[in-house]
Amino acid sequence: MWHCPLCQHPLALANAEHQTKTWRCDNRHSFDEAKSGYLNLLPVQHKHSKQPGDDKTMLNARRCFHDGNGYLPLMQVIAEKIRKHSQLALLPEFNLYDAGCGEGSYLGVIQASLQAEDHRVMAWGSDIAKHAVDIAAKRFSHCHFAVASSARLPVADKSLHTVLQVFAPGHDSEYARVIASDGLCIMVDPGPDHLWEIKQAIYDSPRKHQDKMGDMPGFELLEKESLSFTIAFTSQAMRKALLEMTPYYWRLPIDKADELVNADFDVTADFVVRVFKRVA
């Protein structure tokens, strides 16, 4: 499944019996598999900073929050969109890809949900943040992960049946390249009221999210749905984790941040979910 980021030729495992696994293409470019099981397919020349992507603190917070199933209703809706609109039931093997997978929770939970219905789902994910991919590979061993840029997905043309883009930057032309005919691209963006109570607590004049999504060349919009719910916090640690996931929290003085963590108020999760279908 993985393709070389340097020449775009397929990668194959060259020494499966060795402790250190190496993947090579037929041009002899090689990539060692990390102990946790992921591949680093982000060449130095494709990096725009020394450590691209979200930092460790935000990623660890995201893991804590998702462990509490904070966005589980969203994950369930995405799985339902795949059942409704994809060719899942018709394919002997279904390739699901998360572009900008973070610490892997969406991919892992959705794959498990679909496989519980006896579908054979091969799950693949990539993120530009190395620490994110390391967490994902350790937690979801049935999925395949790589460090890679969403602008250069390390997979073959027309090889994917559904691509997820959840709160992550994406590239329409790259999705058009990798998604098979009649395949799906499911995009999730924040709705106008997403985390509104947190914004109100931080800003004097908070602004609501604006929906700027337009057409997607090569794709047909099948469905657009707004999803809103109150987050069910199961612990104070989970509440703090949600705050640490956001850029808002890190702009606060320490005393104000602690005050917000200890405050007891409802928080709204609000999303816009779009389902696009690849057309010939």
C-alpha positions as CSV (number, residue, x, y, z in Angstrom):
1,M,0.0,0.0,0.0
2,W,2.7,2.5,0.9
3,H,4.5,4.3,-1.9
4,C,8.0,5.8,-1.8
5,P,7.8,9.6,-1.2
6,L,10.9,10.2,-3.4
7,C,9.9,8.3,-6.6
8,Q,6.3,7.2,-5.9
9,H,7.1,3.5,-6.6
10,P,5.5,0.9,-4.3
11,L,7.3,0.0,-1.1
12,A,7.8,-3.6,0.0
13,L,9.0,-5.1,3.2
14,A,12.6,-6.3,2.5
15,N,13.5,-8.2,5.7
16,A,10.4,-9.2,7.6
17,E,12.4,-11.7,9.7
18,H,14.8,-9.1,11.1
19,Q,14.3,-7.2,14.3
20,T,14.6,-3.9,12.4
21,K,12.2,-4.0,9.4
22,T,13.1,-2.1,6.3
23,W,10.9,-1.1,3.4
24,R,12.3,-0.6,-0.1
25,C,11.1,0.5,-3.5
26,D,12.6,-0.9,-6.8
27,N,14.8,2.3,-7.0
28,R,16.4,1.1,-3.7
29,H,15.1,4.0,-1.6
30,S,14.7,2.5,1.9
31,F,12.8,3.3,5.1
32,D,13.2,1.6,8.4
33,E,10.0,0.8,10.4
34,A,9.9,2.4,13.9
35,K,9.6,0.1,16.9
36,S,6.0,1.1,17.3
37,G,5.3,0.0,13.7
38,Y,5.0,3.2,11.6
39,L,7.0,4.4,8.7
40,N,8.5,7.9,8.3
41,L,7.7,8.9,4.8
42,L,8.4,12.6,5.2
43,P,11.7,13.4,3.5
44,V,13.7,16.3,5.0
45,Q,13.2,18.3,1.8
46,H,9.4,18.2,2.3
47,K,9.5,19.6,5.8
48,H,8.9,23.2,6.5
49,S,10.1,23.2,10.1
50,K,12.2,20.9,12.4
51,Q,9.2,19.4,14.1
52,P,6.1,20.0,11.9
53,G,2.6,19.5,13.2
54,D,1.0,19.7,16.6
55,D,3.3,19.6,19.7
56,K,3.5,16.8,22.2
57,T,1.4,18.5,24.9
58,M,-1.5,19.1,22.5
59,L,-1.3,15.6,21.2
60,N,-1.2,14.0,24.6
61,A,-4.2,16.1,25.6
62,R,-6.1,14.9,22.5
63,R,-5.3,11.3,23.4
64,C,-6.7,11.8,27.0
65,F,-9.8,13.5,25.7
66,H,-10.6,10.8,23.1
67,D,-10.0,8.1,25.7
68,G,-13.0,9.6,27.4
69,N,-15.1,9.3,24.2
70,G,-15.6,13.0,24.1
71,Y,-16.2,13.1,20.3
72,L,-17.7,9.6,20.0
73,P,-21.0,10.8,18.6
74,L,-19.0,12.4,15.7
75,M,-17.1,9.2,15.1
76,Q,-20.4,7.2,15.0
77,V,-21.8,9.6,12.5
78,I,-18.8,9.3,10.2
79,A,-19.1,5.5,10.4
80,E,-22.7,5.8,9.4
81,K,-21.9,8.0,6.4
82,I,-19.5,5.3,5.2
83,R,-22.1,2.6,5.5
84,K,-24.7,4.8,3.8
85,H,-22.7,6.2,0.9
86,S,-19.7,3.9,0.2
87,Q,-19.3,0.5,-1.5
88,L,-18.3,-1.0,1.8
89,A,-20.8,-3.9,1.5
90,L,-19.7,-4.7,-2.1
91,L,-16.0,-4.8,-1.7
92,P,-14.0,-7.8,-0.4
93,E,-11.5,-5.4,1.1
94,F,-12.2,-1.7,1.9
95,N,-9.3,0.8,2.0
96,L,-10.1,3.6,4.6
97,Y,-7.6,6.4,5.0
98,D,-7.3,9.2,7.5
99,A,-5.3,12.2,6.1
100,G,-4.1,14.1,9.1
101,C,-4.9,11.2,11.5
102,G,-3.4,12.8,14.6
103,E,-3.1,10.2,17.4
104,G,-5.3,7.8,15.5
105,S,-8.6,7.8,17.4
106,Y,-11.0,8.5,14.5
107,L,-9.4,5.8,12.3
108,G,-9.1,3.2,15.1
109,V,-12.7,3.7,16.4
110,I,-14.3,3.8,12.9
111,Q,-12.4,0.8,11.7
112,A,-13.5,-1.2,14.8
113,S,-17.1,-0.2,14.3
114,L,-17.2,-1.3,10.6
115,Q,-15.3,-4.5,11.2
116,A,-17.7,-5.4,14.0
117,E,-20.2,-5.9,11.1
118,D,-17.9,-8.4,9.4
119,H,-16.5,-5.9,6.8
120,R,-12.8,-6.3,6.0
121,V,-11.5,-2.8,6.5
122,M,-7.9,-1.9,5.9
123,A,-7.2,1.3,7.8
124,W,-4.3,3.6,6.9
125,G,-3.4,7.0,8.3
126,S,-0.8,9.7,8.0
127,D,0.1,12.8,9.8
128,I,2.9,15.3,9.5
129,A,3.6,15.2,13.3
130,K,5.9,12.3,14.2
131,H,4.8,12.1,17.8
132,A,1.1,11.9,16.7
133,V,1.9,8.9,14.5
134,D,4.0,7.2,17.2
135,I,1.0,7.4,19.6
136,A,-1.4,6.1,16.9
137,A,0.8,3.1,16.0
138,K,1.2,2.1,19.6
139,R,-2.5,2.3,20.4
140,F,-4.1,0.9,17.2
141,S,-1.9,-1.9,16.0
142,H,-4.5,-3.1,13.5
143,C,-4.1,0.1,11.5
144,H,-1.1,1.2,9.4
145,F,0.5,4.6,10.0
146,A,3.1,6.8,8.4
147,V,4.6,10.2,8.9
148,A,3.7,12.1,5.7
149,S,2.4,15.3,4.3
150,S,-1.2,15.6,3.2
151,A,0.0,17.4,0.1
152,R,1.9,14.2,-0.9
153,L,0.0,11.2,0.3
154,P,2.3,8.1,0.1
155,V,-0.3,5.9,-1.7
156,A,-1.1,4.8,-5.2
157,D,-3.5,6.5,-7.6
158,K,-7.1,5.5,-7.2
159,S,-6.3,3.1,-4.3
160,L,-8.6,4.4,-1.6
161,H,-12.3,3.9,-1.1
162,T,-12.8,6.5,1.6
163,V,-10.6,9.3,2.8
164,L,-11.3,11.2,6.1
165,Q,-10.3,14.8,6.6
166,V,-11.2,15.8,10.2
167,F,-10.0,19.2,11.4
168,A,-7.0,18.9,9.1
169,P,-5.7,20.7,6.1
170,G,-6.3,18.9,2.8
171,H,-5.6,19.2,-0.9
172,D,-8.4,18.6,-3.4
173,S,-6.1,17.6,-6.2
174,E,-4.4,15.0,-4.1
175,Y,-7.7,13.5,-3.0
176,A,-8.7,13.4,-6.7
177,R,-5.5,11.4,-7.4
178,V,-5.8,8.8,-4.6
179,I,-9.6,8.2,-4.3
180,A,-11.1,5.5,-6.6
181,S,-14.0,6.2,-8.8
182,D,-17.2,6.4,-6.7
183,G,-15.0,6.6,-3.6
184,L,-15.8,9.1,-0.8
185,C,-14.1,12.0,0.9
186,I,-15.6,12.8,4.2
187,M,-14.7,16.2,5.6
188,V,-15.4,17.5,9.1
189,D,-15.0,21.2,10.1
190,P,-16.0,23.1,13.2
191,G,-19.6,24.4,13.2
192,P,-20.5,28.0,14.3
193,D,-21.1,27.0,17.9
194,H,-18.1,24.7,18.4
195,L,-16.6,25.2,21.9
196,W,-18.6,28.4,22.2
197,E,-18.7,28.4,26.0
198,I,-14.9,28.2,26.1
199,K,-14.6,31.1,23.7
200,Q,-17.1,33.1,25.8
201,A,-15.0,32.5,28.9
202,I,-11.8,33.6,27.3
203,Y,-12.7,36.4,24.9
204,D,-14.5,39.7,25.4
205,S,-15.9,39.5,21.9
206,P,-15.8,35.9,20.8
207,R,-16.4,35.1,17.1
208,K,-18.3,32.1,15.7
209,H,-16.7,29.8,13.1
210,Q,-17.4,30.8,9.5
211,D,-18.2,28.1,6.9
212,K,-16.0,28.9,3.9
213,M,-16.1,25.5,2.2
214,G,-16.8,25.6,-1.5
215,D,-17.0,23.1,-4.3
216,M,-14.5,20.3,-4.6
217,P,-13.3,19.7,-8.2
218,G,-13.8,16.2,-9.4
219,F,-16.3,15.4,-6.6
220,E,-20.1,15.6,-6.1
221,L,-21.4,16.7,-2.7
222,L,-23.8,14.0,-1.5
223,E,-24.6,15.2,1.9
224,K,-24.0,18.1,4.3
225,E,-25.0,17.6,8.0
226,S,-24.7,19.8,11.1
227,L,-24.0,17.8,14.2
228,S,-24.2,19.4,17.7
229,F,-24.1,17.9,21.2
230,T,-23.0,18.7,24.7
231,I,-19.7,17.0,25.6
232,A,-20.1,14.4,28.4
233,F,-17.0,15.0,30.6
234,T,-16.2,11.9,32.7
235,S,-13.3,13.5,34.7
236,Q,-11.6,16.8,35.4
237,A,-8.6,15.5,33.5
238,M,-10.8,15.1,30.4
239,R,-12.0,18.7,30.7
240,K,-8.5,20.0,31.0
241,A,-7.4,17.9,28.0
242,L,-10.1,19.5,25.9
243,L,-8.8,22.9,26.8
244,E,-5.2,21.9,26.1
245,M,-6.2,20.7,22.7
246,T,-7.2,24.2,21.7
247,P,-5.1,27.2,20.9
248,Y,-7.3,29.3,23.2
249,Y,-6.0,27.8,26.4
250,W,-2.3,28.6,25.7
251,R,-3.1,32.3,25.3
252,L,-4.3,32.6,28.9
253,P,-2.3,33.6,32.0
254,I,-1.7,30.5,34.3
255,D,-4.2,31.7,37.0
256,K,-6.9,32.3,34.4
257,A,-6.2,28.9,32.8
258,D,-6.5,27.1,36.1
259,E,-9.7,28.9,36.9
260,L,-11.2,27.8,33.6
261,V,-10.1,24.1,34.2
262,N,-11.9,24.1,37.6
263,A,-15.0,25.8,36.4
264,D,-18.1,23.5,35.9
265,F,-20.0,24.5,32.7
266,D,-21.4,22.7,29.7
267,V,-19.4,22.7,26.5
268,T,-21.0,22.4,23.0
269,A,-19.4,20.4,20.3
270,D,-20.6,21.6,16.9
271,F,-19.5,20.1,13.6
272,V,-20.3,20.3,9.8
273,V,-19.9,16.9,8.1
274,R,-19.7,16.8,4.4
275,V,-19.7,13.7,2.2
276,F,-18.2,14.0,-1.3
277,K,-18.2,11.3,-4.0
278,R,-15.5,11.0,-6.6
279,V,-16.9,11.2,-10.1
280,A,-15.2,10.0,-13.3
